[in-house]
Amino acid sequence: MRLTVRGRLTLVYGGLFVLAGLVLLGVTYALVSQRLPTGDALIRTTLPPRTDGPVPAGPTLIHRFATDTRDSALNTVLTQGGIALIVVSAAAIALGWLVAGRLLQPLHRITDTARRIAFAPAGGESLHERIAMDGPDDEVKQLADTFDLMLARLDESFDGQRRFIANASHELRTPLTLNRTLIEVAMSPPAVSPEVRQLGATLLAINERHGRLIEGLLVLAQSERTVTEQSYVDIADIVDHVASPSVIVKAAEAPVLGNPVLLERLVQNLVENGQRHNLPDGGWVRVETGSRPDRTVFLQVSNTGPVVPRYEVPGLFEPFRRLGADRLATPGGAGLGLSIVRAVARAHGGDVQAEPREDGGLVVTVTLPGA
C-alpha cells in the first residue's frame, strides 16, 4: 500500500524534525559534559596540593560526590531531553499532518472537480463547471487556472460541434423535403413509364433514408446534453407501447425520472435494432424491464442473429459503425441507433452494455437511476 502525498510529506517533516532533535540533544549533552567539573578538578580547586602522605578522606568523598553528581546530571540530560524530544516530535508530526492537509487542500479541490467532470452523466454539459480558485498567485493557483482554461476550450469545442450538427441537420431538411415533393410530382401523372416510376420509388427510398439519418443526428445532438426537465416515466409502459406483438415482453415496473421523448427513442431504437438484425426464420426478440436492489432500473433487449465477436461490440456504439456486410445491407438503418441509445442513457445518469450471445445475437442492457 503506497502512502499518500500527505503521508509522505508528514514522514519527511517528522523525520527531519526528529533528526534535528537528536543532533540538538547530542550537542547539548556534549556542552553540559564539558561544563560539569570532574572530581579531580574539583579537588584541585578546593584543596591545596599535597605531595606526601596518604590522601585524606575528605578529598575522596569530594571526588565520589562530584563524579556521582556529574553522572546524574548527564543522565538527567539524556532521559529528560529524550522524553521532551519524543513529546515534541509527536506534536510536530501531528502538526505536520495538519499543515500538509492544509497545503494539499487546493489540490483536493482540483481533483474533486476533475472527478465530477469525468464521471458526470454527460461530459459536454459538465464542462461548464470551473474550479475558480482564489488566493495568491502561486503554483497551485496557476495549475487551477490552466485547468479552467482547458475546460473552457473543451466546452467551446463541444458546444460548437453540437451546434454544427443541429444546424446542418436543420439546413438539410429543406432540400430533402423539396426533393421528395419534386419526385412525387414527377410520378403523379398516369402516363409516367414504369421505368420512371421505379426510379422515383428508388429516389424516394433514398430520400427517406437520408431523412432518418438527419433525424438521428438531431436526436444524438440533443441527447448528449444533460436532461434538465425531468418527469416520472415507467420504462415498462414505454415497452408496452413500442413493442410489436412478435416481441417477447416481460415488463416489470421500472420507474425513472427523465425525458419521455428521449426514453421512448431509446426503447424504440433497441427494439428496432433487435428486430432488424434478427434471424429471418426462427428468430426471436425478448425485452425485459425491472428494478434492482441498488435502486436502479434496467432495460434488457436480447435477440438471435449472427454471431458477434466480442472485440467488435464496443465499436457498435460508435456513430455510423456496423458489424459486417450483413448489417450494411439491412434496410432502414442509419448507423446511429446504438449511439443514440448510449447518449440518452448517459444523459439520464445511466449507461449501456452489450454482451454477445454464444448462439448469435446480442444482449443489450441499459441501466438507469430509479425514481
TORZALO-156659 format. One line per 4 residues: number of its first residue (from 0); their letters; for each residue y, x, z of C-alpha. Coordinates in nm, 3 decimals. Example, Ala and Ser with C-alpha at 12.3 -4.5 7.8 and 13.67 -1.06 7.14 Angstrom:
2
0	AS	-0.450:1.230:0.780  -0.106:1.367:0.714
END
This chain:
371
0	MRLT	0.000:0.000:0.000  0.327:0.153:-0.113  0.631:0.144:0.111  0.940:-0.040:0.001
4	VRGR	1.266:0.137:-0.066  1.393:0.012:0.268  1.090:0.158:0.445  1.123:0.492:0.268
8	LTLV	1.493:0.516:0.350  1.420:0.437:0.713  1.148:0.701:0.730  1.373:0.965:0.573
12	YGGL	1.663:0.877:0.802  1.441:0.864:1.112  1.258:1.187:1.020  1.583:1.378:0.971
16	FVLA	1.717:1.243:1.299  1.402:1.345:1.491  1.408:1.690:1.329  1.773:1.737:1.421
20	GLVL	1.699:1.621:1.777  1.414:1.871:1.813  1.635:2.152:1.689  1.910:2.047:1.930
24	LGVT	1.664:2.030:2.219  1.532:2.375:2.134  1.881:2.524:2.118  1.972:2.357:2.448
28	YALV	1.658:2.495:2.611  1.738:2.845:2.489  2.100:2.831:2.607  2.006:2.694:2.951
32	SQRL	1.732:2.959:2.982  1.985:3.233:2.914  2.240:3.095:3.159  2.000:3.048:3.453
36	PTGD	1.964:3.372:3.656  1.624:3.521:3.729  1.504:3.616:4.079  1.567:3.988:4.028
40	ALIR	1.918:3.929:3.901  1.995:3.703:4.197  1.867:3.965:4.445  2.074:4.237:4.285
44	TTLP	2.389:4.026:4.310  2.334:3.913:4.671  2.186:4.223:4.848  2.279:4.594:4.839
48	PRTD	2.026:4.812:4.664  1.758:4.979:4.879  1.575:5.300:4.792  1.344:5.339:5.094
52	GPVP	1.110:5.126:5.294  0.931:4.801:5.217  1.104:4.508:5.059  1.230:4.275:5.328
56	AGPT	1.105:3.921:5.350  1.442:3.771:5.263  1.460:3.906:4.908  1.103:3.793:4.842
60	LIHR	1.188:3.437:4.941  1.505:3.451:4.735  1.308:3.572:4.434  1.050:3.294:4.471
64	FATD	1.313:3.027:4.521  1.511:3.145:4.219  1.203:3.151:3.998  1.091:2.804:4.107
68	TRDS	1.441:2.668:4.058  1.464:2.820:3.710  1.125:2.683:3.606  1.206:2.343:3.747
72	ALNT	1.538:2.332:3.564  1.381:2.432:3.233  1.101:2.178:3.276  1.359:1.911:3.353
76	VLTQ	1.549:2.000:3.035  1.231:1.966:2.831  1.098:1.644:2.991  1.427:1.460:3.030
80	GGIA	1.551:1.581:2.693  1.223:1.478:2.529  1.240:1.131:2.683  1.601:1.093:2.575
84	LIVV	1.511:1.212:2.225  1.230:0.955:2.198  1.452:0.671:2.315  1.745:0.767:2.095
88	SAAA	1.514:0.828:1.797  1.363:0.480:1.832  1.711:0.330:1.847  1.819:0.540:1.548
92	IALG	1.516:0.431:1.343  1.584:0.065:1.423  1.948:0.113:1.332  1.842:0.289:1.014
96	WLVA	1.621:-0.007:0.924  1.914:-0.244:0.967  2.154:-0.019:0.776  1.906:0.026:0.491
100	GRLL	1.860:-0.351:0.466  2.235:-0.397:0.460  2.279:-0.137:0.188  1.998:-0.285:-0.022
104	QPLH	2.122:-0.644:0.011  2.316:-0.631:-0.321  2.002:-0.509:-0.497  1.806:-0.801:-0.348
108	RITD	2.072:-1.034:-0.485  2.033:-0.885:-0.832  1.654:-0.909:-0.807  1.664:-1.273:-0.693
112	TARR	1.892:-1.367:-0.982  1.671:-1.190:-1.234  1.362:-1.359:-1.088  1.519:-1.705:-1.106
116	IAFA	1.613:-1.648:-1.469  1.271:-1.506:-1.558  1.078:-1.796:-1.402  1.321:-2.072:-1.496
120	PAGG	1.173:-2.364:-1.695  1.397:-2.293:-1.995  1.514:-1.936:-2.036  1.808:-2.017:-2.262
124	ESLH	1.959:-2.262:-2.013  1.906:-2.037:-1.712  2.105:-1.760:-1.881  2.422:-1.940:-1.773
128	ERIA	2.371:-1.804:-1.420  2.562:-1.493:-1.317  2.548:-1.253:-1.022  2.929:-1.228:-0.992
132	MDGP	2.914:-0.960:-0.724  3.233:-0.876:-0.538  3.319:-0.576:-0.326  3.407:-0.215:-0.401
136	DDEV	3.355:-0.080:-0.749  3.051:0.131:-0.661  2.726:0.199:-0.845  2.562:-0.126:-0.730
140	KQLA	2.855:-0.341:-0.847  2.856:-0.160:-1.181  2.486:-0.242:-1.216  2.551:-0.609:-1.136
144	DTFD	2.841:-0.626:-1.383  2.627:-0.468:-1.654  2.352:-0.722:-1.584  2.606:-1.007:-1.609
148	LMLA	2.730:-0.870:-1.941  2.375:-0.858:-2.074  2.315:-1.218:-1.963  2.638:-1.331:-2.130
152	RLDE	2.538:-1.177:-2.463  2.186:-1.319:-2.443  2.327:-1.661:-2.356  2.562:-1.646:-2.651
156	SFDG	2.277:-1.542:-2.879  2.051:-1.828:-2.763  2.328:-2.084:-2.797  2.415:-1.956:-3.144
160	QRRF	2.052:-1.978:-3.252  2.016:-2.334:-3.125  2.345:-2.442:-3.284  2.239:-2.289:-3.614
164	IANA	1.904:-2.471:-3.612  2.066:-2.802:-3.519  2.350:-2.770:-3.771  2.120:-2.653:-4.050
168	SHEL	1.880:-2.938:-3.983  2.160:-3.194:-3.989  2.301:-3.049:-4.310  1.961:-3.056:-4.480
172	RTPL	1.907:-3.421:-4.401  2.172:-3.535:-4.650  2.029:-3.367:-4.963  1.678:-3.479:-4.868
176	TLNR	1.795:-3.838:-4.837  1.977:-3.809:-5.169  1.670:-3.662:-5.341  1.448:-3.938:-5.208
180	TLIE	1.689:-4.204:-5.333  1.713:-4.048:-5.680  1.335:-4.019:-5.709  1.283:-4.381:-5.601
184	VAMS	1.547:-4.499:-5.851  1.387:-4.298:-6.131  1.048:-4.452:-6.053  1.170:-4.809:-6.021
188	PPAV	1.176:-4.914:-6.391  0.849:-5.074:-6.504  0.846:-4.868:-6.825  0.801:-4.539:-6.639
192	SPEV	0.500:-4.348:-6.769  0.207:-4.276:-6.539  0.281:-3.902:-6.558  0.638:-3.951:-6.437
196	RQLG	0.521:-4.191:-6.165  0.264:-3.936:-6.047  0.530:-3.665:-6.049  0.763:-3.888:-5.847
200	ATLL	0.493:-3.960:-5.591  0.430:-3.587:-5.552  0.801:-3.518:-5.510  0.830:-3.796:-5.251
204	AINE	0.540:-3.647:-5.054  0.707:-3.305:-5.062  1.037:-3.463:-4.959  0.868:-3.642:-4.670
208	RHGR	0.706:-3.319:-4.552  1.041:-3.141:-4.557  1.189:-3.429:-4.359  0.922:-3.388:-4.092
212	LIEG	0.995:-3.016:-4.083  1.364:-3.077:-4.026  1.292:-3.340:-3.761  1.060:-3.093:-3.589
216	LLVL	1.329:-2.824:-3.590  1.575:-3.068:-3.432  1.328:-3.163:-3.160  1.244:-2.797:-3.099
220	AQSE	1.611:-2.704:-3.063  1.669:-2.997:-2.826  1.359:-2.939:-2.614  1.436:-2.572:-2.550
224	RTVT	1.711:-2.679:-2.310  1.653:-2.778:-1.951  1.623:-3.155:-1.914  1.923:-3.275:-1.711
228	EQSY	1.888:-3.654:-1.747  1.555:-3.750:-1.596  1.379:-4.079:-1.536  1.045:-4.188:-1.395
232	VDIA	0.774:-4.166:-1.661  0.400:-4.215:-1.633  0.216:-3.994:-1.883  -0.076:-4.240:-1.874
236	DIVD	0.148:-4.515:-2.015  0.257:-4.287:-2.299  -0.105:-4.203:-2.378  -0.200:-4.572:-2.391
240	HVAS	0.092:-4.634:-2.627  0.036:-4.335:-2.856  -0.344:-4.302:-2.875  -0.523:-4.483:-3.156
244	PSVI	-0.843:-4.685:-3.095  -1.054:-4.397:-3.223  -0.932:-4.167:-2.943  -1.134:-4.150:-2.621
248	VKAA	-0.884:-4.213:-2.340  -0.932:-4.152:-1.969  -0.582:-4.208:-1.839  -0.523:-4.195:-1.466
252	EAPV	-0.178:-4.223:-1.314  0.034:-3.914:-1.388  0.397:-3.976:-1.285  0.669:-3.723:-1.373
256	LGNP	1.047:-3.706:-1.388  1.168:-3.625:-1.737  1.296:-3.734:-2.074  1.080:-4.020:-2.206
260	VLLE	1.152:-3.941:-2.572  1.056:-3.575:-2.541  0.748:-3.652:-2.332  0.633:-3.909:-2.587
264	RLVQ	0.679:-3.648:-2.859  0.470:-3.405:-2.655  0.180:-3.651:-2.622  0.208:-3.762:-2.984
268	NLVE	0.202:-3.405:-3.115  -0.106:-3.318:-2.911  -0.295:-3.631:-3.017  -0.199:-3.591:-3.383
272	NGQR	-0.287:-3.221:-3.372  -0.631:-3.306:-3.230  -0.691:-3.568:-3.500  -0.557:-3.356:-3.784
276	HNLP	-0.777:-3.056:-3.708  -1.086:-3.255:-3.614  -1.421:-3.261:-3.792  -1.423:-3.503:-4.087
280	DGGW	-1.752:-3.658:-3.978  -1.891:-3.698:-3.627  -1.586:-3.556:-3.454  -1.403:-3.690:-3.151
284	VRVE	-1.070:-3.657:-2.971  -1.051:-3.704:-2.595  -0.730:-3.750:-2.393  -0.728:-3.733:-2.013
288	TGSR	-0.443:-3.756:-1.762  -0.428:-3.739:-1.383  -0.278:-3.584:-1.071  -0.384:-3.277:-0.875
292	PDRT	-0.372:-3.194:-0.504  -0.091:-2.942:-0.560  0.142:-3.230:-0.661  0.123:-3.154:-1.031
296	VFLQ	0.004:-3.378:-1.312  -0.193:-3.280:-1.618  -0.247:-3.399:-1.972  -0.560:-3.264:-2.142
300	VSNT	-0.640:-3.317:-2.508  -0.970:-3.185:-2.643  -1.132:-3.224:-2.981  -1.408:-3.100:-3.205
304	GPVV	-1.324:-2.889:-3.505  -1.351:-2.540:-3.647  -1.432:-2.251:-3.416  -1.109:-2.091:-3.292
308	PRYE	-1.122:-1.720:-3.198  -0.981:-1.665:-2.852  -0.741:-1.396:-2.971  -0.587:-1.644:-3.216
312	VPGL	-0.495:-1.901:-2.951  -0.158:-1.754:-2.837  -0.031:-1.749:-3.195  -0.091:-2.122:-3.237
316	FEPF	0.210:-2.194:-3.014  0.445:-1.993:-3.234  0.655:-2.182:-3.493  0.502:-2.208:-3.842
320	RRLG	0.178:-2.042:-3.728  -0.155:-2.196:-3.825  -0.514:-2.086:-3.800  -0.675:-2.000:-4.132
324	ADRL	-0.662:-2.169:-4.468  -0.810:-2.494:-4.337  -0.501:-2.555:-4.131  -0.273:-2.455:-4.413
328	ATPG	-0.436:-2.713:-4.632  -0.414:-3.002:-4.388  -0.154:-3.258:-4.492  0.122:-3.386:-4.271
332	GAGL	0.173:-3.076:-4.060  0.491:-2.871:-4.043  0.363:-2.591:-3.820  0.581:-2.694:-3.525
336	GLSI	0.352:-2.929:-3.330  0.229:-2.696:-3.056  0.562:-2.510:-3.048  0.736:-2.835:-2.962
340	VRAV	0.469:-2.913:-2.701  0.528:-2.580:-2.526  0.907:-2.614:-2.545  0.902:-2.967:-2.400
344	ARAH	0.659:-2.867:-2.123  0.871:-2.569:-2.017  1.191:-2.773:-2.034  1.031:-3.004:-1.774
348	GGDV	0.927:-2.716:-1.547  0.567:-2.705:-1.667  0.354:-2.509:-1.908  0.071:-2.548:-2.157
352	QAEP	-0.255:-2.360:-2.207  -0.523:-2.377:-2.472  -0.888:-2.281:-2.449  -1.126:-2.271:-2.746
356	REDG	-1.449:-2.470:-2.720  -1.773:-2.287:-2.789  -1.883:-2.553:-3.038  -1.545:-2.557:-3.211
360	GLVV	-1.210:-2.719:-3.141  -0.959:-2.672:-2.864  -0.890:-2.793:-2.513  -0.512:-2.807:-2.465
364	TVTL	-0.390:-2.868:-2.108  -0.027:-2.947:-2.019  0.071:-2.911:-1.652  0.393:-3.070:-1.525
368	PGA	0.552:-3.115:-1.180  0.461:-3.454:-1.040  0.719:-3.712:-0.943
END
